[in-house]
Amino acid sequence: MWNRKPWTVTLLAFSILYSPFSICLAGSVDYQDPPQGQFFDDWSIIYLNGQKCGYSHTTLTRKGDVVKSSMLQTFRIGRAGQGVNATTFMSNEETVTGQPLTFTADMDMAMQKVRLQGSVRDGKVIVLSKQYGNALTETYDYPAGALMTWATMLHQEEMGYSAGTAYEMATYVPIMATNRAVAMKIKIEDPEEIEIDGKKRRAIRSTQEIAMPGMPAGMNSVVWLDPENHQPIKTQVPMMGMTMEMVVCSREEAVADFEAPEAFMTTLVQADKPIDHKSAKRIKMKLTITGDGPEFPPLPKTGMQTPSGATAKSVNLEVARQDHAALAKAKGVTKINPKALAEFIEPNVYINSDDPAVRKMADEAAGGVKAPYAVADRLRRYVGDKIADKNLNIGFASASEVCRNLSGDCSEHAVLLAALARAKGIPSRVACGLVYVPWFKGADKVFGFHMWTQVFINGQWVDMDAAQNETDCNPTHIALAVDSLQSSGLGDMAFAIFPVMARLHIEVLELDTR
């Protein structure tokens, strides 16, 4: 079984909403002393490849000396004949001068929403996540100098909109990461004429690049601003062979019903020859990106894969099955460094291993087995068997939800297995990338988006794929990113995948089936 989830579309929509030009005020508003009550109300349609896929609604309200920004974003996309709906509501509270106070994010990408709440004080950010009555509190250093929504707007107004203006800033976007800042580079370019709803409009063109720590390849977007009031009228972001746009409109146009556009087939990556993935022991490949865009991001070295010879446009990759026979012979509990592996042991928003229901399931799945490899193998088999409803209708569910609803695709299998492993004291993380598929809906010899689990056993990360019922993963698993999912953020993985998916070509150099 192969599972598919272009859930990175969700993150792209989030990043559009949080871009510094997603909210600008009419020039008549006094930024230093905005009026009491609601002083901004904006609706926009979100398009995917020219087809409506959702809408956003943004408001700004002042009460006393506090400015509250609220952003509702909803979208619907097709996924190989099925579909996924997702709605996210985000709000920030800041002082009139731009000091961060609180934030809330409701992420409704599955059947049970996840809520993040946070407060900033004394240089710390305290984050509370809730789902199914379970609560998790985490405390981080607030990223120095990072701006939230209102402060971002104040800064862009201060910098101005003259052609040639360029600057950088750090923004705090909890929906992408709660423990770090998102870096942004802004450049104001010359005005140009664009078309909106069949009409020509003069607009200021601006470009921006959004980057995450450790990710050299950023995500680029273009925003066109009304030259009179600096309000954004159009935002455009290329992503994974598709183009996402956000265009200002009326409320009636935004909420009008629509047919979900297909967003899956464009994420397939062609291989140059067929692969006997079931019997393959080792594969050497060359991954190349073509066309204009960011450089090839560094691929992680894992227990299965070893990258080498990396250039700006290509990388050689060897992926080999791990020695599961040796792992199975190991006895006793693996000694680990709790401090070094803390983020892979502790619960978080999606891998919430402290949920009593998750812990009960882990005990049931492991039985009386103690050896780490045997435990992990039993957990993998249990997850593959228990999630009987293999569907694509869920955006991205937490382990708490999956263990109760037993439904989902590759990401649901991955987070549940990771949570069960942590509940049994085995460090875990998820891998996000590609896996080979001989044929899918008329396409053959392709790699498709996939997510699976890695567990830390006997000093090494071991790949296990509950969605494909593989404890010994076949070597067509290409990890583009690995992550603990700490900080609620899927952002790190998304930023590793965005730049390469639509431009990627895979050449099989050697295939060993011995």
Long-range contacts (C-beta under 8 A, 24 or more apart in sequence): 1-390, 1-467, 1-468, 1-469, 2-435, 2-437, 2-440, 2-448, 2-450, 2-467, 2-468, 3-390, 3-392, 3-409, 3-410, 3-411, 3-413, 3-450, 3-451, 3-467, 3-468, 4-79, 4-80, 4-264, 4-267, 4-392, 4-409, 4-410, 4-448, 4-449, 4-450, 5-79, 5-392, 5-396, 5-409, 5-410, 5-411, 5-449, 5-451, 6-77, 6-79, 6-240, 6-263, 6-264, 6-267, 6-449, 7-84, 7-109, 7-395, 7-396, 7-411, 7-490, 8-239, 8-240, 8-449, 8-490, 8-493, 8-494, 8-497, 8-498, 9-48, 9-75, 9-77, 9-239, 9-240, 9-244, 9-263, 10-75, 10-86, 10-88, 10-109, 10-395, 10-396, 10-490, 11-176, 11-490, 11-491, 11-494, 12-219, 12-237, 12-239, 12-244, 12-494, 12-498, 13-46, 13-54, 13-56, 13-73, 13-75, 13-88, 13-244, 14-73, 14-88, 14-173, 14-175, 14-176, 15-173, 15-176, 15-210, 15-219, 15-221, 15-237, 16-46, 16-56, 16-221, 16-235, 16-237, 16-244, 16-246, 17-56, 17-58, 17-71, 17-73, 17-90, 18-71, 18-90, 18-149, 18-171, 18-173, 18-175, 18-176, 18-182, 19-184, 19-208, 19-210, 19-221, 19-223, 19-235, 20-152, 20-153, 20-155, 20-156, 20-169, 20-171, 20-184, 20-186, 20-208, 21-156, 21-206, 21-208, 21-223, 21-225, 21-232, 21-235, 22-58, 22-71, 22-232, 22-235, 22-246, 23-58, 23-60, 23-69, 23-149, 23-153, 23-232, 24-153, 24-156, 24-225, 24-229, 24-230, 24-231, 24-232, 25-60, 25-153, 25-157, 25-229, 25-230, 25-231, 26-229, 26-231, 27-228, 27-229, 27-230, 28-229, 31-153, 31-154, 31-157, 32-96, 33-96, 34-60, 34-62, 34-67, 34-96, 35-62, 36-62, 36-63, 36-64, 37-61, 37-62, 37-63, 42-231, 42-248, 43-248, 43-249, 43-250, 43-251, 43-253, 43-254, 43-255, 44-246, 44-247, 44-248, 44-249, 44-254, 45-246, 45-247, 45-249, 45-253, 45-254, 46-73, 46-75, 46-244, 46-245, 46-246, 47-243, 47-244, 47-245, 47-246, 47-247, 48-77, 48-242, 48-243, 48-244, 48-261, 48-263, 49-242, 49-243, 49-261, 49-266, 50-243, 51-258, 51-259, 51-261, 52-258, 52-261, 53-77, 53-244, 53-258, 53-260, 53-261, 53-263, 55-249, 55-254, 55-255, 56-246, 56-254, 57-251, 57-254, 60-150, 62-96, 65-95, 65-96, 66-93, 66-94, 66-95, 66-96, 66-101, 67-93, 67-94, 67-95, 67-96, 67-150, 68-92, 68-93, 69-94, 69-148, 69-149, 69-150, 71-149, 76-258, 76-260, 77-260, 77-261, 77-262, 77-263, 78-260, 78-261, 78-262, 78-263, 78-264, 79-262, 79-263, 79-264, 79-392, 80-262, 80-264, 80-265, 80-392, 80-440, 80-441, 82-391, 82-392, 82-393, 83-260, 83-392, 83-393, 84-109, 84-392, 84-393, 84-394, 84-395, 85-395, 86-395, 88-175, 90-174, 90-175, 92-148, 92-149, 92-150, 94-148, 94-149, 94-150, 94-151, 97-154, 98-147, 98-148, 98-150, 98-151, 98-154, 98-155, 99-151, 100-142, 100-146, 100-148, 100-151, 100-172, 103-148, 103-174, 105-174, 105-175, 107-175, 107-396, 109-394, 109-395, 109-396, 109-397, 110-394, 110-395, 110-396, 110-397, 110-398, 110-401, 110-408, 111-394, 111-397, 111-401, 111-405, 111-407, 112-397, 112-398, 112-400, 112-401, 112-404, 112-405, 114-349, 114-350, 114-398, 114-488, 116-174, 116-175, 116-178, 116-349, 116-488, 118-174, 118-178, 125-172, 125-178, 125-179, 127-174, 127-178, 127-488, 129-348, 129-349, 129-352, 129-488, 131-349, 131-352, 131-398, 131-400, 131-401, 132-355, 132-357, 132-400, 132-401, 132-404, 134-352, 134-354, 134-355, 134-356, 134-400, 136-347, 136-348, 136-349, 136-352, 136-354, 138-178, 138-179, 138-348, 138-487, 140-178, 140-179, 140-487, 142-172, 143-170, 143-172, 143-180, 143-181, 145-170, 145-181, 146-170, 146-171, 146-172, 146-181, 147-171, 147-172, 148-172, 156-186, 157-230, 159-186, 160-188, 161-188, 161-204, 161-206, 161-225, 161-230, 162-188, 163-188, 163-189, 163-190, 163-191, 163-204, 164-188, 173-491, 174-488, 175-488, 176-212, 176-489, 176-490, 176-491, 177-212, 177-487, 177-488, 177-489, 177-491, 177-492, 178-487, 178-488, 178-489, 179-486, 179-487, 179-489, 180-212, 180-213, 180-487, 180-489, 181-213, 182-210, 182-211, 182-212, 182-491, 183-210, 183-211, 183-212, 183-213, 183-218, 184-208, 184-209, 184-210, 184-211, 185-209, 185-211, 185-218, 191-227, 192-224, 194-224, 194-233, 194-234, 196-233, 196-234, 196-247, 196-248, 197-247, 201-226, 201-233, 202-227, 203-227, 203-233, 203-234, 204-230, 210-495, 211-495, 212-491, 212-492, 212-495, 214-492, 215-297, 215-492, 215-495, 215-496, 216-294, 216-295, 216-297, 216-298, 217-293, 217-294, 217-295, 217-296, 217-297, 217-495, 217-496, 217-498, 217-499, 217-500, 218-294, 218-495, 218-499, 219-495, 219-498, 219-499, 220-293, 220-294, 238-502, 239-498, 239-502, 240-266, 240-267, 240-497, 240-498, 240-501, 240-502, 241-266, 241-267, 241-501, 241-502, 242-266, 242-502, 265-441, 265-443, 266-502, 267-448, 267-449, 267-501, 268-440, 268-443, 268-446, 268-447, 268-448, 269-434, 269-446, 269-447, 269-448, 269-501, 269-504, 269-505, 269-506, 270-445, 270-446, 270-447, 270-505, 270-506, 271-436, 271-445, 271-446, 271-447, 271-506, 271-507, 271-508, 272-445, 272-505, 272-506, 272-507, 272-508, 273-445, 273-508, 274-438, 274-444, 274-445, 275-436, 275-438, 275-445, 275-476, 275-508, 275-511, 276-511, 276-513, 277-436, 277-438, 277-474, 277-475, 277-476, 278-474, 279-513, 280-321, 280-474, 280-475, 280-476, 280-511, 280-512, 280-513, 281-320, 281-321, 281-475, 281-512, 281-513, 281-514, 282-318, 282-319, 282-320, 282-321, 282-475, 282-510, 282-511, 282-512, 283-318, 283-319, 283-320, 283-475, 283-476, 283-508, 283-510, 283-511, 283-512, 284-316, 284-317, 284-318, 284-508, 284-509, 284-510, 284-511, 285-316, 285-317, 285-318, 285-319, 285-478, 285-506, 285-507, 285-508, 285-509, 286-314, 286-315, 286-316, 286-317, 286-506, 286-507, 286-509, 287-314, 287-315, 287-316, 287-317, 287-478, 287-500, 287-504, 287-505, 287-506, 287-507, 288-313, 288-314, 288-504, 288-505, 288-507, 289-313, 289-314, 289-499, 289-500, 289-503, 289-504, 289-505, 290-503, 290-505, 291-503, 293-499, 293-503, 294-499, 295-499, 296-499, 296-500, 297-480, 297-495, 297-496, 297-499, 297-500, 299-478, 299-479, 299-480, 300-479, 300-481, 300-482, 302-431, 302-454, 302-461, 302-463, 302-479, 302-482, 303-454, 303-460, 303-461, 303-462, 303-463, 304-463, 304-473, 304-475, 304-477, 304-479, 305-477, 305-478, 305-479, 316-509, 317-478, 319-475, 319-476, 319-477, 319-478, 320-475, 321-472, 321-473, 321-474, 321-475, 322-460, 322-462, 322-463, 322-472, 322-473, 324-373, 324-462, 324-471, 324-472, 327-373, 327-457, 327-458, 327-462, 328-373, 328-374, 328-377, 330-371, 330-372, 330-373, 330-457, 330-458, 331-371, 332-370, 332-371, 333-370, 333-371, 333-372, 333-425, 334-372, 334-426, 334-456, 334-457, 334-458, 334-459, 336-427, 336-456, 341-427, 341-456, 343-484, 343-486, 344-422, 344-427, 344-428, 344-429, 344-456, 344-484, 345-422, 345-425, 345-427, 346-422, 346-486, 347-419, 347-422, 348-484, 348-485, 348-486, 348-487, 348-488, 349-398, 349-485, 349-488, 350-396, 350-398, 350-399, 350-415, 350-485, 350-488, 351-398, 351-399, 351-415, 351-418, 351-419, 351-422, 351-428, 351-430, 351-484, 351-485, 352-398, 352-399, 352-400, 352-419, 353-399, 353-418, 353-419, 353-420, 353-421, 353-422, 353-423, 354-423, 355-399, 355-400, 355-403, 355-419, 357-400, 357-403, 357-404, 358-399, 358-400, 358-403, 358-416, 358-419, 358-420, 358-423, 359-423, 361-386, 361-403, 361-420, 361-423, 362-419, 362-420, 362-421, 362-423, 362-424, 363-423, 363-424, 365-420, 366-424, 372-426, 372-455, 372-457, 372-458, 373-457, 373-458, 373-462, 375-421, 375-424, 375-426, 376-421, 376-426, 376-455, 376-457, 376-462, 376-464, 376-471, 377-464, 377-471, 379-417, 379-420, 379-421, 379-424, 380-417, 380-453, 380-464, 380-465, 380-466, 380-470, 380-471, 381-469, 381-471, 382-420, 383-413, 383-416, 383-417, 383-420, 383-466, 384-413, 384-466, 384-467, 384-469, 387-412, 387-413, 387-416, 387-466, 390-467, 396-490, 409-467, 410-450, 410-451, 410-452, 410-467, 411-451, 413-451, 413-452, 413-453, 413-465, 413-466, 413-467, 414-451, 414-452, 414-453, 414-466, 414-467, 415-485, 416-466, 417-453, 417-464, 417-466, 418-453, 418-455, 418-485, 421-453, 421-455, 426-455, 426-456, 426-457, 427-455, 427-456, 428-453, 428-454, 428-455, 428-456, 429-453, 429-454, 429-461, 429-482, 429-483, 429-484, 429-485, 430-454, 430-482, 430-483, 430-485, 430-493, 431-463, 431-477, 431-479, 431-481, 431-482, 432-479, 432-480, 432-481, 432-482, 432-483, 432-493, 432-496, 432-497, 433-477, 433-478, 433-479, 433-480, 433-481, 433-497, 434-476, 434-477, 434-478, 434-480, 435-465, 435-468, 435-476, 435-477, 435-478, 436-474, 436-476, 447-476, 447-478, 447-506, 449-497, 449-501, 450-477, 452-477, 454-482, 478-506
